[in-house]
Amino acid sequence: MKKATEPDSIYAHNALRQISHEQKRWGLHGFSISGLSTYFQIPELDLCVDMGECPISALSLNHILLTHSHGDHSRCLMRHNSLRRMMQNPVQAAYYIPNAVYELAIEMIKAETLFEGVAEERFDLPRLECVKAGQWFDLAYRKDLEVFPFDVKHSIPSLGYTIFCKKKKLKKEYAKCAREEIISLKNSGVEITNDIREPFVSFMGDCIGESLWEERHIWNSPVVVCECTFLDKGEMEMASRKGHTHIDDLVQVLCKVGSSIPCQSIILTHFSMKYSKSHILETVSKVIPNEFKDKVRIFL
């Protein structure tokens, strides 16, 4: 057995040792090991999905999207808020909370504040936004970004999120117009553009593999971040029972959607802490179909 001090040890996971995956226009930074901690930071979009840990790098981010209330995804929400207040950040961060746990979140936040010794008359609820599946919303401080939340199947109520970039696109009928004519039409009040949404990235949160097919709109995103908690043979039933994805579930869905999907990068996260890094790398490499190997990335 390898010693715990060796890098490949299953005991070497450190939630404050951030992983980084650079994309074309942005980077994904954070950590995700099942039961230990999950958080994904995208500084370029000013957001973080989940807050299972709160490193200093998260304190500048103004939008926190919570997928579900399990502690390894949620326990540092208020740590984020209290540290920002301690550092006198003048902007009130927006915390997006699934509707299923919104009222409980208010109670939990108040109890945690009182537990820390804050007098009840000084209790100040942070900015919480209630999120319902299927109801689009703009980010509070990034009006160029819109979020589509959707239900996924987990052991408790859980949401996935797709982040969209809002743009204006010239209408087809004006595509061949000269620049001067476009300016003239615009100045005269003619609406020459259409509002469009372009998917940026989809986060699945914790879910069974079935959700990867039921919510297959995610594969239109250039980047999909999805969990892959279980890897070994004989663990399919346990994965389903615990509300998680087995790598064989993922493979089945990939074969259904086909390699021609718009998605360019599939980032696998949330592996069980019982697996060593080498076991994860070897298993994923062995099981993922050849036509998807260029797309699949491992968040380790």
C-alpha positions as CSV (number, residue, x, y, z in Angstrom):
1,M,0.0,0.0,0.0
2,K,1.3,3.5,-0.9
3,K,1.9,5.9,1.9
4,A,-0.4,8.8,2.5
5,T,2.3,11.3,1.8
6,E,2.8,10.0,-1.8
7,P,1.0,12.1,-4.5
8,D,-1.1,9.2,-5.8
9,S,-2.4,8.2,-2.4
10,I,-6.2,8.3,-1.9
11,Y,-5.5,10.4,1.2
12,A,-3.6,13.1,-0.8
13,H,-6.8,15.0,-1.8
14,N,-6.6,18.6,-0.7
15,A,-9.6,20.9,-1.3
16,L,-7.4,24.0,-1.2
17,R,-5.1,22.6,-3.9
18,Q,-7.0,24.0,-6.8
19,I,-7.2,22.3,-10.2
20,S,-7.3,24.5,-13.3
21,H,-8.6,23.7,-16.8
22,E,-8.1,26.5,-19.4
23,Q,-10.6,26.9,-22.1
24,K,-10.5,29.1,-25.2
25,R,-11.8,32.3,-23.4
26,W,-11.9,31.4,-19.8
27,G,-10.6,29.0,-17.1
28,L,-12.2,26.6,-14.7
29,H,-10.6,26.5,-11.3
30,G,-11.5,24.6,-8.2
31,F,-11.8,21.2,-6.7
32,S,-14.2,18.3,-6.8
33,I,-14.0,15.0,-4.9
34,S,-17.2,13.3,-3.7
35,G,-17.9,13.7,0.0
36,L,-15.0,16.0,0.5
37,S,-15.6,19.3,-1.4
38,T,-16.8,20.7,-4.7
39,Y,-16.5,24.2,-6.0
40,F,-15.9,25.6,-9.5
41,Q,-14.7,29.1,-10.1
42,I,-14.8,31.0,-13.4
43,P,-13.3,34.4,-12.7
44,E,-14.0,35.7,-16.3
45,L,-17.7,35.2,-15.7
46,D,-17.5,36.4,-12.1
47,L,-19.2,33.3,-10.7
48,C,-18.6,30.1,-8.7
49,V,-20.8,27.0,-8.8
50,D,-21.1,25.5,-5.4
51,M,-19.0,26.4,-2.3
52,G,-17.8,23.3,-0.6
53,E,-14.7,25.2,0.3
54,C,-13.9,28.9,0.2
55,P,-10.3,29.7,-0.9
56,I,-9.2,33.3,-1.0
57,S,-9.5,33.3,-4.8
58,A,-13.3,32.9,-4.4
59,L,-13.8,36.1,-2.4
60,S,-13.8,38.4,-5.5
61,L,-16.6,36.4,-7.2
62,N,-20.0,38.1,-6.9
63,H,-22.3,35.2,-8.0
64,I,-22.5,31.9,-6.3
65,L,-24.8,29.2,-7.8
66,L,-25.7,26.4,-5.5
67,T,-26.7,23.0,-7.1
68,H,-27.9,21.3,-3.9
69,S,-27.6,21.4,-0.1
70,H,-25.2,18.5,0.6
71,G,-22.4,19.8,2.8
72,D,-19.6,19.1,0.5
73,H,-21.2,21.5,-2.0
74,S,-22.7,24.1,0.3
75,R,-21.0,24.4,3.7
76,C,-18.9,27.4,2.9
77,L,-21.6,29.7,1.4
78,M,-21.7,31.8,4.5
79,R,-17.9,31.6,5.0
80,H,-17.7,33.3,1.6
81,N,-20.1,36.0,2.8
82,S,-18.5,36.6,6.2
83,L,-15.0,36.8,4.7
84,R,-16.1,39.4,2.1
85,R,-17.6,41.5,4.9
86,M,-14.5,41.1,7.0
87,M,-12.5,42.4,4.0
88,Q,-15.0,45.2,3.6
89,N,-16.0,44.3,0.1
90,P,-18.7,47.0,-0.8
91,V,-20.6,44.7,-3.2
92,Q,-23.1,42.3,-1.8
93,A,-22.6,38.9,-3.4
94,A,-25.7,37.2,-4.9
95,Y,-26.3,33.6,-3.7
96,Y,-28.6,31.6,-6.0
97,I,-30.4,28.9,-3.9
98,P,-32.6,26.1,-5.2
99,N,-36.3,26.7,-4.4
100,A,-36.5,23.3,-2.6
101,V,-34.1,24.5,0.1
102,Y,-34.6,28.3,0.0
103,E,-36.5,28.7,3.3
104,L,-34.2,26.2,5.0
105,A,-31.2,28.2,3.8
106,I,-32.6,31.3,5.5
107,E,-33.0,29.3,8.8
108,M,-29.5,27.7,8.5
109,I,-27.8,31.1,7.8
110,K,-29.5,32.7,10.7
111,A,-28.6,29.8,13.0
112,E,-25.0,29.8,11.9
113,T,-24.7,33.5,12.5
114,L,-26.2,33.2,16.0
115,F,-23.9,30.2,16.7
116,E,-20.9,32.4,15.9
117,G,-22.0,34.8,18.6
118,V,-23.7,37.6,16.5
119,A,-26.5,39.2,18.4
120,E,-29.9,38.5,16.8
121,E,-30.7,42.2,16.4
122,R,-27.5,42.5,14.3
123,F,-28.4,39.6,12.0
124,D,-28.3,40.7,8.4
125,L,-29.4,38.2,5.7
126,P,-27.2,38.2,2.7
127,R,-28.6,38.6,-0.8
128,L,-30.3,35.3,-1.6
129,E,-32.1,34.6,-4.9
130,C,-34.6,31.8,-5.1
131,V,-34.0,29.6,-8.2
132,K,-36.7,27.5,-9.8
133,A,-36.0,24.9,-12.6
134,G,-37.0,26.2,-16.0
135,Q,-37.0,29.9,-14.9
136,W,-34.3,31.9,-16.7
137,F,-32.5,34.6,-14.7
138,D,-29.8,37.2,-15.3
139,L,-26.8,37.3,-13.1
140,A,-27.0,40.3,-10.7
141,Y,-23.9,42.1,-11.9
142,R,-23.4,40.6,-15.3
143,K,-26.4,41.4,-17.5
144,D,-24.7,39.9,-20.5
145,L,-25.0,36.5,-18.9
146,E,-28.2,34.5,-18.4
147,V,-28.7,31.2,-16.6
148,F,-31.0,28.3,-17.3
149,P,-31.6,26.1,-14.3
150,F,-32.9,22.6,-14.7
151,D,-33.8,19.7,-12.5
152,V,-31.5,16.7,-12.2
153,K,-32.0,13.4,-10.4
154,H,-30.0,13.1,-7.2
155,S,-30.7,11.7,-3.7
156,I,-32.1,15.1,-2.8
157,P,-33.5,18.0,-4.9
158,S,-30.8,19.2,-7.1
159,L,-30.3,21.6,-10.0
160,G,-28.0,21.8,-13.0
161,Y,-27.1,25.1,-14.7
162,T,-26.3,26.3,-18.2
163,I,-24.7,29.7,-18.5
164,F,-25.5,31.6,-21.7
165,C,-23.9,34.7,-23.2
166,K,-26.5,37.2,-24.5
167,K,-25.6,38.9,-27.8
168,K,-27.1,41.0,-30.5
169,K,-26.9,39.6,-34.0
170,L,-27.6,41.6,-37.2
171,K,-30.8,40.5,-38.8
172,K,-30.4,38.5,-42.1
173,E,-32.2,41.2,-44.2
174,Y,-29.5,43.7,-43.3
175,A,-26.5,41.4,-43.7
176,K,-25.5,42.8,-47.1
177,C,-26.1,46.5,-46.2
178,A,-23.1,48.9,-46.2
179,R,-21.8,50.2,-42.9
180,E,-23.2,53.7,-43.5
181,E,-26.7,52.3,-44.3
182,I,-26.6,50.2,-41.1
183,I,-25.7,53.3,-39.0
184,S,-28.5,55.3,-40.7
185,L,-31.1,52.6,-40.0
186,K,-30.1,52.3,-36.4
187,N,-30.2,56.1,-35.9
188,S,-33.7,56.2,-37.4
189,G,-34.9,53.8,-34.8
190,V,-35.1,50.6,-36.9
191,E,-34.4,47.4,-34.9
192,I,-31.6,45.9,-37.0
193,T,-30.6,43.1,-34.6
194,N,-32.0,40.1,-32.9
195,D,-31.2,39.1,-29.3
196,I,-29.6,35.7,-29.2
197,R,-28.3,33.4,-26.5
198,E,-25.1,31.3,-26.9
199,P,-24.5,28.5,-24.4
200,F,-21.2,28.9,-22.6
201,V,-20.9,26.0,-20.2
202,S,-23.3,23.5,-18.5
203,F,-22.9,22.2,-14.9
204,M,-24.7,19.0,-14.1
205,G,-24.1,19.1,-10.3
206,D,-24.7,15.7,-8.6
207,C,-27.0,13.4,-10.6
208,I,-27.6,9.9,-11.8
209,G,-26.5,9.1,-15.4
210,E,-30.1,9.2,-16.6
211,S,-30.1,13.0,-16.3
212,L,-27.3,13.3,-18.8
213,W,-29.7,11.9,-21.4
214,E,-33.0,13.5,-20.1
215,E,-31.3,16.9,-20.1
216,R,-29.4,16.4,-23.3
217,H,-29.7,20.1,-24.2
218,I,-26.4,20.3,-22.2
219,W,-24.5,18.8,-25.1
220,N,-25.1,22.0,-27.1
221,S,-22.8,23.8,-24.7
222,P,-19.1,24.0,-25.7
223,V,-18.2,22.8,-22.2
224,V,-20.0,20.3,-20.0
225,V,-18.9,19.8,-16.4
226,C,-20.4,16.5,-15.1
227,E,-19.8,14.2,-12.2
228,C,-18.4,10.7,-12.6
229,T,-18.4,9.5,-9.0
230,F,-18.1,5.7,-9.5
231,L,-15.8,3.8,-11.9
232,D,-15.6,0.2,-11.0
233,K,-17.5,-2.9,-12.1
234,G,-20.2,-3.9,-9.7
235,E,-20.9,-0.3,-8.6
236,M,-23.7,0.6,-11.0
237,E,-26.5,-0.3,-8.5
238,M,-24.7,1.6,-5.7
239,A,-24.3,4.7,-8.0
240,S,-28.0,4.7,-8.8
241,R,-29.0,4.2,-5.2
242,K,-26.8,7.1,-4.0
243,G,-27.9,9.4,-6.8
244,H,-24.6,9.5,-8.7
245,T,-23.2,8.8,-12.1
246,H,-21.2,5.7,-13.0
247,I,-18.8,6.0,-15.8
248,D,-20.7,3.3,-17.7
249,D,-23.8,5.5,-17.6
250,L,-21.8,8.3,-19.1
251,V,-20.4,6.0,-21.9
252,Q,-24.0,4.9,-22.7
253,V,-25.2,8.5,-23.1
254,L,-22.2,9.5,-25.2
255,C,-22.9,6.7,-27.6
256,K,-26.5,7.9,-27.9
257,V,-25.7,11.5,-28.5
258,G,-22.8,10.8,-30.9
259,S,-19.5,12.5,-31.4
260,S,-20.8,15.2,-33.7
261,I,-22.3,17.0,-30.7
262,P,-21.4,20.7,-30.4
263,C,-19.8,20.1,-27.1
264,Q,-16.0,20.4,-27.4
265,S,-14.9,19.6,-23.8
266,I,-16.4,17.2,-21.3
267,I,-14.9,17.8,-17.8
268,L,-15.3,14.8,-15.5
269,T,-15.4,15.6,-11.8
270,H,-16.6,14.4,-8.3
271,F,-14.8,11.1,-8.3
272,S,-15.1,9.0,-5.2
273,M,-12.3,9.7,-2.7
274,K,-11.6,6.0,-2.5
275,Y,-9.9,6.0,-5.9
276,S,-6.3,7.0,-6.4
277,K,-5.4,9.4,-9.2
278,S,-3.7,6.7,-11.3
279,H,-6.8,4.4,-11.0
280,I,-9.1,7.2,-12.2
281,L,-6.8,8.1,-15.2
282,E,-6.4,4.5,-16.2
283,T,-10.1,3.6,-15.9
284,V,-11.3,6.7,-17.8
285,S,-8.8,6.1,-20.6
286,K,-9.8,2.5,-20.9
287,V,-13.6,3.0,-20.9
288,I,-14.2,6.2,-22.8
289,P,-14.9,5.5,-26.5
290,N,-12.1,6.5,-28.9
291,E,-14.1,9.1,-30.7
292,F,-14.6,11.1,-27.4
293,K,-11.1,10.8,-26.0
294,D,-10.1,14.2,-27.4
295,K,-13.1,15.8,-25.7
296,V,-12.8,14.3,-22.2
297,R,-10.9,16.0,-19.5
298,I,-10.4,14.9,-15.9
299,F,-10.6,17.4,-13.2
300,L,-7.7,16.2,-11.1
